[in-house]
Amino acid sequence: MKLGLMTLAALTTAIIFVGCGTAVGRATGADAGSSDTSTAAGSTPSVTDDNLTVVNENLANQGALLVGQEKALDKHQAELENLKEIVTAFESNSTDKGSSAGKDIGAVKAEVSNMSDQVSNMSDQLENDMAAQGQHLEEEISMMHFRITSLEEQSAFIQSLLGDIQNEAEAIRYSVSTIADEIRQSDESVEQLIYSFDSIVSTTEDFRGQLTSLEDQAAFLNVAIKQSTSAIEQLDDALDEVSETQEELADSSTYPITVDQFTTYDNLIDNGLIDDEINSMPAPEAMSVPDCTGPDGTRECIDKLVSSVNVGIAGTYESIQLSIKDFCQAAESAYGLERVHGNRWDSIAPSDKTDALLNAGFISESEFSIIQWSLKNRDILESEYPSTGC
């Protein structure tokens, strides 16, 4: 039993020492914080958002510290009460024990009394710490009020300064407007001078322009004279060519044709589009087949073929409706054209070249249709030819 009492006393002492150490440490920290705050309060206030944030954090930390100390004190007091109850119960159950147990109980009572004194000291220390913390909080709040007042004074000063700046800005705007009006009037005077000068320059430029125009007209007349001379020379060359062509026609043609027809036909021969030679196609017996070579011969055969028929309804060689009024002339002209320009409707005949005559403009669409109808119906012309008494 003595060993149990000693163990209980040692445990209680350890708890009290731990609590006292914590309280003493916190009290020392609170005093140091109070000294720092007093020093800060004596300095010139400079209010910033960071300072306000630090003050709020300090207030929160100190409040938490006070709450923790109160909880620790309540815990120690509860443990002390519990220990007293245990000792009282132990005394009541041990009245019949020996004198040695009585001595142990007296020692425990002394220890408990000592612990009570320590707890009382801790309570006093806690009250002192709470008083110091309260004073520190009051100083912090007073400092915050002072800083807020300083901020309000600075704000009022800044607003007054802004008002002065706005007044000066208005004065500057008025001065600038006045200067701009003066500059605008000066610009108008300068523009009038420039206009007068431009009028003089424009008159000079007009004279120069008229002179340049006369020079251009003279140059144009010179060019026109040169071009007229060249055109006259080309016209003389063309007249010479026409004269030569007319002489050639007079020497080679027995049927009247135009210069354009002669030139077109000659170009077709040069380009290899027509042959202009009598081929090997045989003519019917007792038929007098004309010579359709050359531009004059081809033109004469076409004119005779066209004049030997009457066209009822014009159209293509497939849709044209005509009647023959001179079988002899129609048959002879058709065979003459076939022996020079071919026949597409006869497989043994040379290829038909009358398309080239049509495309070159040597014959018309109507003439082409009559020629193709005659070549396609050559058998009718041939069968009717002997009975007409040609």
Phi and psi in degrees as a GROMACS rama.xvg file:
@    title "Ramachandran Plot"
@    xaxis  label "Phi"
@    yaxis  label "Psi"
@TYPE xy
-61.7464  -39.9818  LYS-2
-63.2929  -37.7959  LEU-3
-66.2068  -40.4757  GLY-4
-65.8391  -40.1457  LEU-5
-65.1677  -40.8048  MET-6
-63.4034  -42.749  THR-7
-63.8592  -39.1364  LEU-8
-66.5699  -40.7577  ALA-9
-64.5221  -41.3195  ALA-10
-62.4408  -42.577  LEU-11
-64.9247  -41.1606  THR-12
-61.7883  -42.1077  THR-13
-61.8596  -41.0434  ALA-14
-63.5491  -43.178  ILE-15
-65.4257  -42.0458  ILE-16
-63.1783  -42.151  PHE-17
-62.2584  -46.4905  VAL-18
-62.0404  -42.3961  GLY-19
-65.2118  -41.1179  CYS-20
-61.3733  -42.9144  GLY-21
-64.2493  -42.3142  THR-22
-66.6506  -41.791  ALA-23
-63.3747  -42.022  VAL-24
-62.4298  -44.2686  GLY-25
-66.3728  -39.1381  ARG-26
-62.9087  -39.7553  ALA-27
-64.4418  -42.6756  THR-28
-62.8216  -39.7764  GLY-29
-63.7449  -40.5708  ALA-30
-64.6393  -42.6256  ASP-31
-61.831  -43.2195  ALA-32
-61.8391  -37.6059  GLY-33
-66.2007  -37.4459  SER-34
-65.9163  -43.1502  SER-35
-62.9231  -40.3073  ASP-36
-66.6733  -38.8246  THR-37
-64.0731  -40.5371  SER-38
-62.8821  -43.1934  THR-39
-64.7484  -36.0613  ALA-40
-68.5034  -29.4756  ALA-41
-77.6365  -16.7907  GLY-42
-82.004  171.011  SER-43
-71.3402  125.982  THR-44
-70.1772  135.818  PRO-45
-132.91  99.2628  SER-46
-83.5626  123.569  VAL-47
-136.885  166.273  THR-48
-63.6032  -34.1715  ASP-49
-65.8542  -40.1108  ASP-50
-63.6147  -44.2084  ASN-51
-62.4471  -37.8224  LEU-52
-65.2323  -41.2613  THR-53
-64.3152  -41.9123  VAL-54
-61.4133  -45.205  VAL-55
-61.8639  -39.8079  ASN-56
-65.8027  -40.6891  GLU-57
-62.7174  -43.4275  ASN-58
-60.4568  -43.3459  LEU-59
-64.4804  -41.954  ALA-60
-65.7873  -40.4843  ASN-61
-68.3775  -39.0893  GLN-62
-60.9075  -42.7818  GLY-63
-64.437  -37.7836  ALA-64
-62.8152  -44.3746  LEU-65
-62.488  -41.8467  LEU-66
-62.4452  -41.1059  VAL-67
-65.8993  -39.7703  GLY-68
-66.5167  -38.8409  GLN-69
-62.8155  -41.5436  GLU-70
-63.772  -40.716  LYS-71
-64.7781  -41.4745  ALA-72
-63.9068  -44.0199  LEU-73
-59.5508  -39.2555  ASP-74
-65.1043  -43.4373  LYS-75
-66.8917  -40.1168  HIS-76
-63.3175  -38.9389  GLN-77
-64.3517  -40.903  ALA-78
-65.9981  -37.2684  GLU-79
-65.7351  -42.64  LEU-80
-61.6124  -41.1667  GLU-81
-63.1405  -40.9575  ASN-82
-65.9494  -40.1351  LEU-83
-60.388  -42.3918  LYS-84
-62.1527  -38.635  GLU-85
-65.9502  -42.3736  ILE-86
-65.4877  -41.6375  VAL-87
-61.6287  -45.1094  THR-88
-62.976  -37.3952  ALA-89
-66.787  -38.3741  PHE-90
-65.5642  -42.1239  GLU-91
-64.9424  -31.07  SER-92
-88.4142  -4.90443  ASN-93
-123.156  22.3828  SER-94
-67.4862  -26.4527  THR-95
-92.8617  10.0983  ASP-96
-86.8799  179.901  LYS-97
-79.4796  176.164  GLY-98
-65.7749  -28.0634  SER-99
-65.8927  -37.8268  SER-100
-66.8794  -35.4162  ALA-101
-63.3195  -37.8115  GLY-102
-65.0773  -39.8547  LYS-103
-63.6252  -39.8607  ASP-104
-65.8183  -38.4763  ILE-105
-63.1819  -38.8671  GLY-106
-65.2446  -39.231  ALA-107
-66.5516  -39.8231  VAL-108
-62.0252  -40.7428  LYS-109
-62.8298  -39.6889  ALA-110
-65.9388  -40.7645  GLU-111
-64.7847  -39.2888  VAL-112
-63.4024  -40.896  SER-113
-61.7262  -41.5247  ASN-114
-63.7694  -36.78  MET-115
-63.7774  -39.6688  SER-116
-63.8079  -42.3463  ASP-117
-62.7923  -41.8927  GLN-118
-63.3092  -38.8774  VAL-119
-64.3982  -40.4637  SER-120
-61.9864  -42.0988  ASN-121
-61.5938  -39.8434  MET-122
-64.1534  -42.1863  SER-123
-63.1937  -41.4932  ASP-124
-63.4214  -38.2254  GLN-125
-64.8469  -40.6105  LEU-126
-64.8854  -39.9013  GLU-127
-61.7969  -43.1503  ASN-128
-62.1966  -41.9657  ASP-129
-66.162  -36.7481  MET-130
-65.2739  -42.132  ALA-131
-64.2869  -41.2619  ALA-132
-63.8631  -40.0454  GLN-133
-62.6882  -42.0306  GLY-134
-63.5132  -39.5384  GLN-135
-62.0868  -41.0365  HIS-136
-64.7109  -41.512  LEU-137
-61.8958  -40.5534  GLU-138
-63.5241  -41.0988  GLU-139
-62.822  -43.1411  GLU-140
-64.6641  -40.6633  ILE-141
-63.305  -39.8943  SER-142
-63.1884  -40.9347  MET-143
-63.0602  -41.7796  MET-144
-61.2809  -41.5641  HIS-145
-62.2654  -41.8481  PHE-146
-68.0311  -39.0725  ARG-147
-62.4919  -43.1127  ILE-148
-61.5336  -41.1445  THR-149
-62.5216  -40.9255  SER-150
-62.5529  -42.4898  LEU-151
-62.4089  -41.4128  GLU-152
-64.1929  -42.4819  GLU-153
-63.146  -40.0308  GLN-154
-62.4591  -42.5238  SER-155
-63.8745  -39.3868  ALA-156
-64.2443  -41.8806  PHE-157
-64.9075  -40.934  ILE-158
-62.9416  -40.9323  GLN-159
-63.9393  -40.34  SER-160
-64.3008  -40.7682  LEU-161
-62.986  -39.2245  LEU-162
-60.992  -42.5576  GLY-163
-62.9514  -40.8253  ASP-164
-63.7786  -41.1553  ILE-165
-62.8415  -39.9896  GLN-166
-63.0173  -42.8592  ASN-167
-64.6683  -37.7759  GLU-168
-62.8618  -42.2603  ALA-169
-61.5709  -40.4058  GLU-170
-64.3497  -39.5396  ALA-171
-65.9881  -41.4955  ILE-172
-60.1646  -42.7064  ARG-173
-63.3305  -41.7467  TYR-174
-64.1964  -42.6119  SER-175
-63.3178  -41.0833  VAL-176
-61.827  -41.8495  SER-177
-63.6898  -44.1975  THR-178
-63.4863  -39.7885  ILE-179
-62.7629  -39.5672  ALA-180
-62.3748  -43.2129  ASP-181
-63.7717  -40.0811  GLU-182
-65.5743  -39.6613  ILE-183
-62.7445  -41.4682  ARG-184
-64.7467  -38.997  GLN-185
-64.4956  -39.885  SER-186
-62.295  -39.5002  ASP-187
-63.8681  -39.6929  GLU-188
-65.3049  -41.6753  SER-189
-65.3068  -39.7802  VAL-190
-62.6136  -37.4287  GLU-191
-63.8779  -41.8241  GLN-192
-63.7457  -42.1181  LEU-193
-64.0086  -39.9197  ILE-194
-61.5215  -43.1279  TYR-195
-62.7854  -42.7064  SER-196
-65.9911  -40.7159  PHE-197
-63.2253  -35.3218  ASP-198
-62.5292  -42.8798  SER-199
-64.1229  -45.3758  ILE-200
-64.1832  -38.4818  VAL-201
-63.7572  -39.8739  SER-202
-61.8056  -43.4441  THR-203
-62.887  -42.0635  THR-204
-65.8213  -35.1715  GLU-205
-61.1136  -44.9639  ASP-206
-60.3741  -43.9083  PHE-207
-63.8475  -39.3913  ARG-208
-64.6915  -41.31  GLY-209
-63.2951  -40.651  GLN-210
-63.6806  -43.2253  LEU-211
-63.6106  -39.3608  THR-212
-62.9031  -41.3006  SER-213
-63.0877  -40.0705  LEU-214
-64.7067  -40.7774  GLU-215
-64.5213  -40.7351  ASP-216
-64.2538  -39.9627  GLN-217
-63.6584  -42.4005  ALA-218
-64.1969  -39.678  ALA-219
-63.4543  -40.4752  PHE-220
-63.8394  -39.2167  LEU-221
-62.6128  -43.6901  ASN-222
-64.2253  -41.4168  VAL-223
-62.8778  -39.3446  ALA-224
-63.5794  -41.727  ILE-225
-65.136  -43.5511  LYS-226
-65.4794  -38.9056  GLN-227
-63.1388  -41.3687  SER-228
-62.4523  -42.7416  THR-229
-65.2669  -40.1182  SER-230
-65.0242  -39.5004  ALA-231
-62.7668  -41.4097  ILE-232
-64.4453  -42.5351  GLU-233
-64.1923  -38.7186  GLN-234
-63.9127  -40.4568  LEU-235
-61.5597  -42.1153  ASP-236
-63.646  -40.446  ASP-237
-65.5245  -40.2799  ALA-238
-63.3633  -38.1596  LEU-239
-62.9686  -42.9841  ASP-240
-63.9408  -41.3765  GLU-241
-62.2215  -41.6585  VAL-242
-62.6178  -42.5179  SER-243
-64.7107  -40.2191  GLU-244
-64.9941  -41.2714  THR-245
-62.8471  -40.4391  GLN-246
-64.4523  -38.7596  GLU-247
-66.2169  -40.9144  GLU-248
-63.0957  -41.9889  LEU-249
-63.0605  -33.3304  ALA-250
-79.7884  -33.4782  ASP-251
-107.85  -18.1088  SER-252
-101.885  137.903  SER-253
-108.646  -5.69343  THR-254
-125.549  134.859  TYR-255
-71.4954  126.424  PRO-256
-136.795  165.234  ILE-257
-86.1893  164.34  THR-258
-63.5267  -38.3738  VAL-259
-63.5604  -41.1148  ASP-260
-64.4641  -41.4192  GLN-261
-62.8587  -46.0408  PHE-262
-66.395  -41.8889  THR-263
-61.5609  -46.063  THR-264
-63.6472  -42.2156  TYR-265
-64.279  -37.772  ASP-266
-66.7298  -35.8041  ASN-267
-63.3199  -38.499  LEU-268
-67.06  -44.3961  ILE-269
-63.7204  -35.0504  ASP-270
-84.5703  -0.00859013  ASN-271
74.4651  20.444  GLY-272
-85.2733  -22.217  LEU-273
-134.455  157.796  ILE-274
-95.6434  -38.3134  ASP-275
57.8867  43.0502  ASP-276
-137.914  148.711  GLU-277
-75.1782  124.868  ILE-278
-87.4295  -170.498  ASN-279
-92.9782  11.8235  SER-280
-68.6148  130.478  MET-281
-77.7124  153.019  PRO-282
-105.2  151.996  ALA-283
-60.1931  151.763  PRO-284
-63.9813  146.563  GLU-285
65.9893  14.2819  ALA-286
-104.004  131.273  MET-287
-90.7284  99.9389  SER-288
-89.9525  124.871  VAL-289
-74.5602  161.128  PRO-290
-87.3563  112.122  ASP-291
-103.721  21.298  CYS-292
-80.9031  158.305  THR-293
78.8007  162.54  GLY-294
-65.5246  -35.9173  PRO-295
-72.5188  -40.4331  ASP-296
-66.7252  -43.6002  GLY-297
-64.3365  -41.5792  THR-298
-64.5402  -38.9542  ARG-299
-67.4023  -42.3479  GLU-300
-63.9101  -40.2484  CYS-301
-66.4186  -43.8706  ILE-302
-62.917  -41.7661  ASP-303
-65.6113  -39.4426  LYS-304
-64.022  -43.6818  LEU-305
-66.5496  -38.3336  VAL-306
-74.5642  -12.2422  SER-307
-92.0317  1.74411  SER-308
-128.343  159.05  VAL-309
-115.205  121.608  ASN-310
-88.7564  117.377  VAL-311
-83.0005  -53.1077  GLY-312
-128.52  119.172  ILE-313
-71.7698  153.631  ALA-314
171.504  -165.639  GLY-315
-75.4942  175.515  THR-316
-63.3925  -16.8578  TYR-317
-90.7626  -28.9585  GLU-318
-109.26  -6.39118  SER-319
-68.1327  143.083  ILE-320
-120.088  120.639  GLN-321
-144.845  166.556  LEU-322
-130.484  146.439  SER-323
-96.1151  126.725  ILE-324
-104.579  -13.733  LYS-325
-143.401  92.5146  ASP-326
-64.372  -37.1481  PHE-327
-61.5011  -53.5056  CYS-328
-66.8104  -37.5679  GLN-329
-65.5153  -45.8116  ALA-330
-67.1395  -45.5322  ALA-331
-62.1278  -42.2934  GLU-332
-66.8027  -40.5788  SER-333
-63.4174  -44.0466  ALA-334
-66.5606  -37.9473  TYR-335
-62.8765  -42.8467  GLY-336
-66.6076  -36.5337  LEU-337
-64.1713  -38.8052  GLU-338
-73.0992  -14.2092  ARG-339
-107.279  -42.6617  VAL-340
-113.282  5.80002  HIS-341
84.594  179.11  GLY-342
-149.323  115.861  ASN-343
-73.7459  -15.5088  ARG-344
-91.9761  -2.30677  TRP-345
-120.436  118.881  ASP-346
-65.7727  -24.6569  SER-347
-93.9336  -5.79832  ILE-348
-85.3846  155.374  ALA-349
-60.6109  158.91  PRO-350
-62.1082  148.492  SER-351
-77.4212  128.91  ASP-352
-112.171  10.0705  LYS-353
-69.4018  -19.9168  THR-354
-59.9772  -39.3997  ASP-355
-64.2959  -37.8633  ALA-356
-63.5036  -38.1156  LEU-357
-68.9779  -45.872  LEU-358
-65.9627  -30.188  ASN-359
-83.4874  -8.32138  ALA-360
85.8646  11.2496  GLY-361
-73.4712  -30.4613  PHE-362
-128.449  161.235  ILE-363
-94.1935  173.241  SER-364
-62.2874  -43.2101  GLU-365
-62.8638  -43.6002  SER-366
-63.6489  -40.2604  GLU-367
-61.7034  -41.8927  PHE-368
-63.8284  -41.2329  SER-369
-65.8615  -42.0804  ILE-370
-61.1807  -47.3378  ILE-371
-66.5812  -37.1413  GLN-372
-63.1171  -41.6652  TRP-373
-66.1658  -42.6779  SER-374
-68.8435  -36.7312  LEU-375
-68.6666  -35.1173  LYS-376
-104.78  34.6737  ASN-377
-60.8957  -33.0069  ARG-378
-63.2056  -36.6114  ASP-379
-65.2069  -43.1752  ILE-380
-63.0951  -40.1179  LEU-381
-69.0191  -40.7898  GLU-382
-69.8376  -30.5314  SER-383
-86.4042  -12.9888  GLU-384
-64.0436  -48.1852  TYR-385
-65.841  -31.7838  PRO-386
-79.2643  -2.77093  SER-387
-90.4077  -11.2196  THR-388
74.7028  38.3572  GLY-389
